[in-house]
Amino acid sequence: MAVIGRRIPFYIAILLLFLVVTTFFLIYPPYHFKQSTINPWLGPSIAIVLLLDRNDTSSVISIEETFENKKKYAQKFGYILAIKKMKEQARAPTWAKIPALLETMEDLPSVDWLWWIDASAIITNSSLPITTNILHQIDSTHYEDRQLLIGYDCFGINTGSFLIRNSAWSKKFLRTVYGPKFLDYPNEESVMEKLIEEEAIEVAEKVFVIKLRILNSLPPTVCEQKDRGVDRYTWHKGDFVINLSGCGNTLNCDNITRDVWRHLGTEGHNDLSSSTKHKGP
């Protein structure tokens, strides 16, 4: 009897645990979650969309480097990495992200969010998951209907790295941006900015503007002649992403490129930092 008495607290604890688990599954049954969510109770499912263009010789980052960088990050947090190839189009290459995103939405209908990131952008802080680094900012009733998370730089809206919800609204928005009405516009950024400014209810209310450095830091040479507040756009150690678009072409980014690759080397990204193409002195 004494042994049974000592085991009563243990049996009670087991019973309470069983009741808690049973109650949880009754309230949140597994079939309510989307199949693509690898760990459904940790947050929304995310797909990283990356467009690779082997004809682009202007980038200081090779296709292999940018692919490995995104692949390791996706594997670390259980995100899907959707690789898209450049297709022929009558517009400038920058427009290609729009059909690539629409195609991914059709291919992965159960994914909650798509993260577009340019091939010229490098993840420099792989310890930051999308869910806690960015999406937590709209995790409230007031902002729960936001569909697009994007930043502005010294020139205007920046589409080098942004998050868009996989929804009917997003598909309509992207199709509008890519529509024939805006065929003569220089890039998709100018169209998005126009729609945000002129369509307050249909578009602007669905957009959540975040500080650029949270999602897409830039080399200092991008905005140094344009804006005195260049520091709020410029990459710092610890920032999530740096976009090296234009480096090696119209911009001199030698110093920041060396800093980034040294930083990546200390962070364990030896596949990038050891590249002879980018190795510092």
N, C-alpha and C positions, 0 to 999 in steps of 0.2 A: 504493500500500500504506500510505503514511504517513497519507493521509486516512482510509482505512478504520480504521486503528489508533486514530485520534483519536475516531472515532465509536463505537467499541466500548462505552465507558462509557455513552453516550447510549442505545444499543440495550439494554444491560443494565437501565438504569433503566426504560425503557418496558416491558420484559418483566416486571420485578418489579411495576410498577404494575398491569399486566394480571393477574398472578397474584393480587395482593391483592384487586382488585375482583371477580375471578371467585370466589375463595374466599368473600368476603363474601356474594355473592348465592347461593352454594350453601348456606351456613349459614342465611341469612335471606332466603329468596325473597320477592319482592314480594307474592305472593298470600297470604302469611301475615298481612299487615296488613289492617286493615279499610278499606273503601273510603272511609269518611268522614274518615279521617285525611289531612288536606291535605298534611302533610309527615311521613310515618310514622316517620322516623328521629329526629325531634326530640321525640317523646313521644306520650302518649295523645291521642285526639280528644276535644274538649270542645264542649258546647253550652251557651250561656247562655240560661236560660229567664226570660222577662220577661212578666208579666201586666199588661195595660193596661186600666184601667177609666175610661172617659170620664165616668162618673157620680160619680167621686170628686172632690169639690171641696175637700177638706180639706188636700190636699198642697200644700206650698210649692214643689213642683217640677211643672212642666207635663208632659203626656204627651210633647210634642215634645222637651223638654229631656232627659228620662230616656231616651227612645228614641235620640236622637243620641249621648248619652254612652255607652251600651252598644254602639251600632252601630260607632262609631269604634274602641272597644277591641277588639271582635270582629274587625273588618277588620285591625287592626294585627297580631294574632297568628294569624289564620287560623281563628278559632273560628266555630262556627255560632251565629247568633242566632235563637232560636225565640220568636216573638211569639205570645202567647196572649191571648184576649179573655175578659173576665169573663162567666161563664154563670150563669143562674139556679140557685140552690141554697137549701135550707132552712136553711143555716147562715150564720154571720157571714162577711163577705168574706175574713177571714184564712185560712179553710179552703180557699179556692179554689186555693191553690198545690198542694194534694195531687192533685186530678184533672188539673191542668195538667201536673204532672211525669209522671204516669202516661201521659197522652196523648202527651207528647213522647217517652217511652221507646218507645211503640208506633210513633210516626212515624219515629223515628231509631234503629232497633235496632242499628246498627253503631257508634254513638257510645259512647265508653268512660265518660265522666263528664258529669253534668249539674250546672251551677252555677245554683242558684236565687238570684236577687237581687230584692229588693223594688223596686217602681217608685219608692219614696221614698228609695232608696239611690243614691248617686252615687259613681262610680269617681273617686277624687281623685289616684291615682298610676297613670297608664296605662303606666308603664315596667315594671310588675311582671307578668309572665306567670303564669298559674295554675300551670303546670308547675313553675317554679322557686320561686315564692313560697309555694306551699301543698303541692302533691302530692309534692314531694321529701321532705317530712317522713314520708311513709309508704312511701318507696321502699326498703324493706328486707324481708328474709324474715320478720322478726318481725311486721310490720304489713301485709303484702301482702294479707291477707284482709279488711282494713277496708273497709267499704262506705259509711260516712257520716262526713263531716268537718264538725264543728259546734262552736260556741262557747257559753259560758254568760255571762250578764251578772248584774247584781245581783238580778234577779228569778228567774233560772233559765235554762233552755235558750233560745237565741235563734235563731229560724228566719228572720230577716230576710235572711240570706245564708249559704248552706251548700252543700257539695258532696256529691253522692250518686252512687254508681256505678250504671251502667245494667246491672243484673243481676237475676236471678230473686229473690234475697234482697230487694233494694230494692223490687221490685214488691210482694212479699208484705208487707213492712213498711209501705209506704204504704197498701196496701189495708186492712191491720189498723188503722192510725191513723184512716182515714176510715170504718171500719166502723160498723154500727149500735150496737155495744156501747158506743161512746164518743160517741154522739149528744148526750148531755146535758153533755158537757165544754165549757168556754168557748172553747177554741181548740186547735189542733193541737199547740202547744208543751206544754201540760199532758199530753196523751196520750203524746207522745214521751218526756217526762221520766218518766212512770209506767212505760212499757215498758222504758226503760233501767235504771231502778231495780229493777224486779221480775223482768225476764227477763235474767239475767246471761249465760247461755250463748247464747241465741238472739239477743239484741239487743245487750247491753252490750259483748260481745267484738267486735262488728262496728263499733263506734263509736270514732272517734278524736277526742278532745276537743282543740281547739286554742285558743290564746289569742284572745280575741274580737277584739282590734285587728288581728290578722292578716287577718281576713276581713270584719269588720263593726263599725267603730268607732261610737261614739254621741256625741251632744251631751252636754256636762257636766251639763245640767239633768236628764237622765234618771235618773241614779243618785246625785245629790249628797245627797239626803235619805235614801237607802237604805243607802249603803255608803261608809265612810270611804276605801276604796281605789278611789275613783271614777276615779283617773288611769289605771288599767289597762283601763278601758273607753272612756275619752274620746279623741276624735279629736285627733291631732297632725299637723302638717304632715309629709308623707311617708307617712302611712298610706294603705293601699290603698283603703278604702271608708269612707264615712260614711253612716249611715242616719238620715234626718231625719224618720222616722215620728213623728207626734204634734206636730211643730213647726207653729205656726200654728193649732193646735187646743187642746190641753191644755198644751203646753209653750211657754215663751218662749225661742226659739232665735235671737233677732235677732243677738246678737254672734257666735255660732259660724257662722251662715249667712253673715254678711258676710265673716268670715275665710275660709270655704270658697270663696266666689265670687271673692274677691280672689286666693286661691291658684290657683284654676282659670284665672284670667286670666293669671297669670304662667306657667302650664304650657301655655298655648296653647289652652285650651278656651273660645275667645271666644264660641262659640254659647251657652254657659251664662252666663259671667261678664258678658256685655253685656246680659243680660235686664233690662228696666226693672223687672220685678217684684222682682228680687232685688238690684238694684244698690245698693251701699253708699253712704253719704254722701260 
